Amino acid sequence: MKKWIEVNGKMMDAVEFTRFIRKETADETEIFVREVIEKEHKNNLRLKKLQQQDA
């Protein structure tokens, strides 16, 4: 027996709901991932500079 979820006036099963959520959050997730990668890159550069100063 399928369970139905109402979203924006449309009834969706679990699979359709999962697709809907992924589609709605894809842009936000991509932006978040880019920000994290950029911050990690800056931290790695900073660490390398500090290691070179100590050597």
N, C-alpha and C positions, 0 to 999 in steps of 0.2 A: 504494500500500500504506500503510495507516494504522499509526502507531506507537501503542502503548498504554502508559499510565502507571498504576501501581497506587497509589491513594490511599485510605487508610482501608479497605482490603479491597475497593475497587471499581475496576474497570478503566475508565479514561477516555481518550478521545482528546485531542488538543491543544486543541480548542475547548472541550470539557467541562472540562478542567483549567484553562484560562484563566478560565472563568466561576467555577469553584470558588475560585480564588485571589482574584479580584475580590470575590466575596461575603465571603470570610473576612477580607479586609483592609480592607473599606469603612469600618467604624467607626473603626479605627485611623487610616486616612488622613484621614477627616473631622476627627478630633480634632487631628491634626498640622497640617492646613491652617488650622483656626481659631486655633491657637496662633501660627502664623506671621503670620497676618493681624493678630491682636491686638498682637503684638510690633512689627510694622511700623507700626501705627497709633500706638502709644506713641512710637516713634522719630520719627515725623513730627511729633507734637505737641512733643516735646522740641526738635527742630530749629527749629520755628517760634518757640518761646520764646527760643532762643539767638539767632536772627536778629533778633528784636525788641529784645533787650537790646543788640545791637551797633549798631542803627540810631540 
